[in-house]
Amino acid sequence: MIINNVGYDHKHDADFIIERPNGHGDCLFLLLKTDSIFTLGGEDIIVPKNSIFIYPLGMPQYYRAVPMSTFENDWIHFLFEGDEEEQFLKRRIPYATPITMNNIEFYSFCIKMIAEENSGKHLYGKETIQHYFNIMFNKISEYLHENESIDSSSQYEMMLTIRNKIYSSPEVPRSIDWVAHETSMSRSSFQHLYKRYFGVTFIQDLLNSRISFAKMLLVTTDLSISDISAKSGFRSYEHFARIFRRECGMSAVDYRNSNKK
């Protein structure tokens, strides 16, 4: 494993943006500690905090902070050597796909240790770094695939499709009954698997997608609060106002006013 650069616990202002149409000349491991916006396939997708995202070598990189919010992450620019990428792919960890984890503190610790090993001159530094990578890749793979049924790979892809739908189109009405029908699963089975895969309940994740979308509209458009409420998928302005204040600690009007440039 060749480490080109590594950063631990970096914090950036709301104007943070990465635009690399030709990639970076290496692979990029991102550990996202705040909600972020990624451009994938020409579409902007809100990737929730506590997610891991891995860019392969040569892939264009476009990601940025959610408007008027900080951007916090750990990251590693690296290159595989020998058969390391082959071993990585055998673990069935997807490239360019948000993977929301339960325990990001563990991965953040590993990245911190990789940064310390990379910045020093240790006798076994290179081997130690490789071990930390292997541990992270093993635990990510276990999180995604451990205790899966024979049909587990397609099952995860199906759940990931559902999640991408709610973040790309948060305004569309959706319910547990809808997703259970979409996945041909019982309500309880769907909710259990969704929480296991993504570390958050479906209902809370749906709410997170709508609040994040509303915050983006509040600071990037002149739409009325009522219109933003409807476009973000809330059934009424009153419901939106109550939920927004509960989740953000202020009203939508105050959020817009406090984030005006």
C-alpha positions as CSV (number, residue, x, y, z in Angstrom):
1,M,0.0,0.0,0.0
2,I,1.4,3.4,-1.0
3,I,0.1,6.3,1.1
4,N,0.3,9.6,-0.8
5,N,-1.4,11.7,1.8
6,V,-3.6,11.3,4.8
7,G,-5.7,13.7,6.9
8,Y,-7.4,13.1,10.3
9,D,-10.3,15.1,11.8
10,H,-10.2,17.9,9.2
11,K,-12.8,20.6,9.4
12,H,-13.7,22.9,6.5
13,D,-16.0,26.0,6.1
14,A,-19.3,25.9,4.2
15,D,-17.6,26.9,0.9
16,F,-15.6,23.7,0.8
17,I,-15.7,22.0,-2.6
18,I,-13.7,19.4,-4.4
19,E,-13.8,19.3,-8.2
20,R,-11.4,16.8,-9.8
21,P,-12.7,15.9,-13.3
22,N,-9.7,13.5,-13.8
23,G,-9.6,12.2,-10.3
24,H,-6.5,12.6,-8.1
25,G,-4.1,10.0,-9.6
26,D,-4.8,7.6,-6.8
27,C,-7.6,6.1,-4.8
28,L,-9.4,8.1,-2.1
29,F,-10.8,6.7,1.2
30,L,-13.2,9.2,2.8
31,L,-14.8,9.0,6.2
32,L,-17.5,11.6,6.3
33,K,-18.4,13.1,9.7
34,T,-21.0,15.6,8.4
35,D,-23.7,15.4,5.7
36,S,-22.2,16.0,2.3
37,I,-23.2,16.5,-1.3
38,F,-21.7,14.1,-3.9
39,T,-22.2,14.4,-7.7
40,L,-22.6,10.9,-9.1
41,G,-23.7,10.3,-12.6
42,G,-24.5,13.9,-13.1
43,E,-26.9,14.1,-10.1
44,D,-26.3,15.6,-6.7
45,I,-26.9,13.2,-3.9
46,I,-26.9,14.0,-0.2
47,V,-24.6,11.5,1.6
48,P,-25.4,11.3,5.3
49,K,-22.7,11.7,8.0
50,N,-21.0,8.6,9.4
51,S,-20.5,7.3,5.8
52,I,-17.5,5.8,4.1
53,F,-16.9,6.5,0.5
54,I,-14.1,5.1,-1.6
55,Y,-13.1,6.5,-5.0
56,P,-11.2,4.2,-7.3
57,L,-8.2,5.3,-9.3
58,G,-9.1,7.6,-12.2
59,M,-12.7,8.3,-11.2
60,P,-13.8,12.0,-11.3
61,Q,-14.3,13.4,-7.8
62,Y,-17.0,15.9,-7.1
63,Y,-18.1,16.5,-3.5
64,R,-18.8,19.5,-1.3
65,A,-20.3,20.7,2.0
66,V,-24.0,21.0,2.4
67,P,-24.8,24.8,2.0
68,M,-24.1,26.8,5.1
69,S,-22.8,23.8,6.9
70,T,-19.3,22.7,7.8
71,F,-17.6,19.8,6.1
72,E,-15.7,17.4,8.4
73,N,-13.9,14.2,7.4
74,D,-10.9,11.9,7.6
75,W,-9.3,10.9,4.3
76,I,-6.5,8.8,2.8
77,H,-5.0,9.1,-0.7
78,F,-3.5,5.8,-1.5
79,L,-2.5,3.3,-4.2
80,F,-2.8,-0.5,-4.2
81,E,0.3,-2.6,-4.8
82,G,0.6,-6.1,-6.1
83,D,-2.6,-8.1,-5.6
84,E,-3.9,-5.8,-2.9
85,E,-6.8,-4.4,-5.0
86,E,-7.7,-8.0,-6.0
87,Q,-7.9,-8.9,-2.3
88,F,-9.9,-5.7,-1.6
89,L,-12.5,-6.6,-4.3
90,K,-12.9,-10.1,-2.9
91,R,-14.3,-8.5,0.2
92,R,-17.2,-7.1,-1.9
93,I,-16.8,-3.5,-0.8
94,P,-18.3,-1.3,-3.4
95,Y,-16.5,1.6,-5.0
96,A,-18.2,5.0,-5.3
97,T,-21.1,4.0,-3.0
98,P,-21.9,5.6,0.4
99,I,-21.6,3.0,3.2
100,T,-23.1,4.3,6.4
101,M,-21.5,2.7,9.5
102,N,-22.5,2.2,13.1
103,N,-19.1,2.8,14.6
104,I,-17.1,5.4,12.7
105,E,-15.0,6.1,15.8
106,F,-13.2,2.8,15.2
107,Y,-12.4,3.8,11.5
108,S,-11.4,7.3,12.5
109,F,-8.9,5.8,15.1
110,C,-7.4,3.6,12.4
111,I,-7.0,6.6,10.1
112,K,-5.4,8.5,12.9
113,M,-2.9,5.7,13.5
114,I,-2.2,5.4,9.7
115,A,-1.4,9.2,9.7
116,E,1.0,8.8,12.7
117,E,2.7,5.8,11.1
118,N,3.0,7.6,7.7
119,S,4.5,10.8,9.3
120,G,7.1,8.9,11.3
121,K,10.1,6.7,10.5
122,H,9.1,3.4,12.0
123,L,10.9,0.1,11.3
124,Y,7.6,-1.6,10.5
125,G,5.6,1.4,9.4
126,K,4.6,0.2,6.0
127,E,3.5,-3.2,7.4
128,T,1.6,-1.6,10.2
129,I,-0.3,0.7,7.8
130,Q,-1.2,-2.3,5.7
131,H,-2.5,-4.0,8.8
132,Y,-4.7,-1.1,9.6
133,F,-6.1,-1.0,6.1
134,N,-6.8,-4.8,6.2
135,I,-8.6,-4.3,9.5
136,M,-10.8,-1.5,8.1
137,F,-11.6,-3.4,4.9
138,N,-12.3,-6.6,6.9
139,K,-14.7,-4.8,9.3
140,I,-16.5,-3.0,6.5
141,S,-17.0,-6.2,4.6
142,E,-18.2,-7.9,7.7
143,Y,-20.7,-5.1,8.3
144,L,-22.0,-5.4,4.8
145,H,-22.0,-9.2,4.4
146,E,-21.7,-11.1,7.7
147,N,-24.7,-13.3,8.5
148,E,-26.2,-12.7,5.0
149,S,-28.4,-15.2,3.3
150,I,-27.5,-16.7,-0.1
151,D,-29.4,-13.8,-1.7
152,S,-27.7,-11.2,0.5
153,S,-25.7,-9.4,-2.2
154,S,-28.8,-8.6,-4.2
155,Q,-30.6,-7.9,-1.0
156,Y,-28.1,-5.2,0.0
157,E,-28.2,-3.7,-3.5
158,M,-32.0,-3.6,-3.2
159,M,-31.8,-1.8,0.1
160,L,-29.2,0.6,-1.2
161,T,-31.5,1.4,-4.1
162,I,-34.3,2.3,-1.7
163,R,-31.9,4.6,0.3
164,N,-30.7,6.3,-2.9
165,K,-34.3,7.0,-3.8
166,I,-35.1,8.8,-0.6
167,Y,-32.0,11.0,-0.8
168,S,-32.3,11.8,-4.5
169,S,-36.1,12.4,-4.3
170,P,-37.0,13.3,-0.6
171,E,-40.2,14.9,-1.7
172,V,-41.9,11.7,-2.8
173,P,-44.3,10.3,-0.3
174,R,-43.0,7.0,1.2
175,S,-43.9,4.8,4.1
176,I,-42.8,1.5,5.7
177,D,-45.7,-0.2,3.9
178,W,-44.4,1.2,0.6
179,V,-40.8,0.0,1.1
180,A,-41.9,-3.3,2.4
181,H,-43.9,-3.8,-0.8
182,E,-41.0,-2.6,-2.9
183,T,-38.7,-5.1,-1.3
184,S,-41.2,-8.0,-0.9
185,M,-40.4,-8.1,2.8
186,S,-42.4,-7.8,6.0
187,R,-42.4,-4.5,7.8
188,S,-40.4,-5.8,10.7
189,S,-37.8,-7.6,8.5
190,F,-37.3,-4.5,6.3
191,Q,-36.8,-2.2,9.3
192,H,-34.4,-4.6,11.0
193,L,-32.2,-4.9,7.9
194,Y,-32.3,-1.2,7.1
195,K,-31.0,-0.4,10.5
196,R,-28.4,-3.1,10.3
197,Y,-27.1,-2.0,6.9
198,F,-27.2,1.8,7.4
199,G,-27.1,2.4,11.2
200,V,-30.3,4.4,11.2
201,T,-34.0,3.6,11.1
202,F,-35.8,4.1,7.7
203,I,-38.2,6.7,9.2
204,Q,-35.3,8.8,10.7
205,D,-33.3,8.5,7.5
206,L,-36.3,9.6,5.4
207,L,-36.7,12.6,7.8
208,N,-32.9,13.4,7.6
209,S,-33.1,13.4,3.8
210,R,-36.0,15.9,3.8
211,I,-34.5,18.2,6.4
212,S,-31.2,18.2,4.5
213,F,-33.0,19.0,1.2
214,A,-35.0,21.8,2.9
215,K,-31.9,23.4,4.4
216,M,-30.3,23.4,0.9
217,L,-33.4,25.1,-0.6
218,L,-33.6,27.6,2.3
219,V,-30.1,29.0,1.5
220,T,-29.9,28.5,-2.3
221,T,-33.4,29.7,-3.4
222,D,-35.9,32.4,-2.7
223,L,-38.8,30.0,-2.4
224,S,-41.3,30.6,0.4
225,I,-41.1,28.5,3.5
226,S,-44.5,26.9,2.5
227,D,-43.2,26.0,-0.9
228,I,-40.0,24.5,0.6
229,S,-42.1,22.5,3.0
230,A,-44.0,21.0,0.1
231,K,-41.0,20.4,-2.1
232,S,-39.2,18.6,0.8
233,G,-42.0,16.1,1.2
234,F,-43.8,17.4,4.4
235,R,-47.5,16.9,4.5
236,S,-48.2,20.4,5.9
237,Y,-46.4,23.6,6.7
238,E,-47.2,23.1,10.4
239,H,-45.6,19.7,10.4
240,F,-42.5,20.9,8.6
241,A,-42.1,23.9,11.0
242,R,-42.4,21.6,14.1
243,I,-40.0,19.0,12.8
244,F,-37.5,21.5,11.5
245,R,-37.3,23.3,14.8
246,R,-36.9,20.0,16.7
247,E,-34.1,18.8,14.4
248,C,-32.2,22.0,13.8
249,G,-32.9,24.0,17.1
250,M,-34.3,27.0,15.2
251,S,-37.1,27.9,12.9
252,A,-36.7,27.6,9.1
253,V,-37.0,31.4,8.9
254,D,-34.2,31.9,11.4
255,Y,-32.1,29.3,9.7
256,R,-32.5,31.2,6.3
257,N,-31.7,34.6,7.9
258,S,-28.7,33.3,9.9
259,N,-27.2,31.8,6.8
260,K,-27.6,34.7,4.4
261,K,-24.3,36.0,3.0
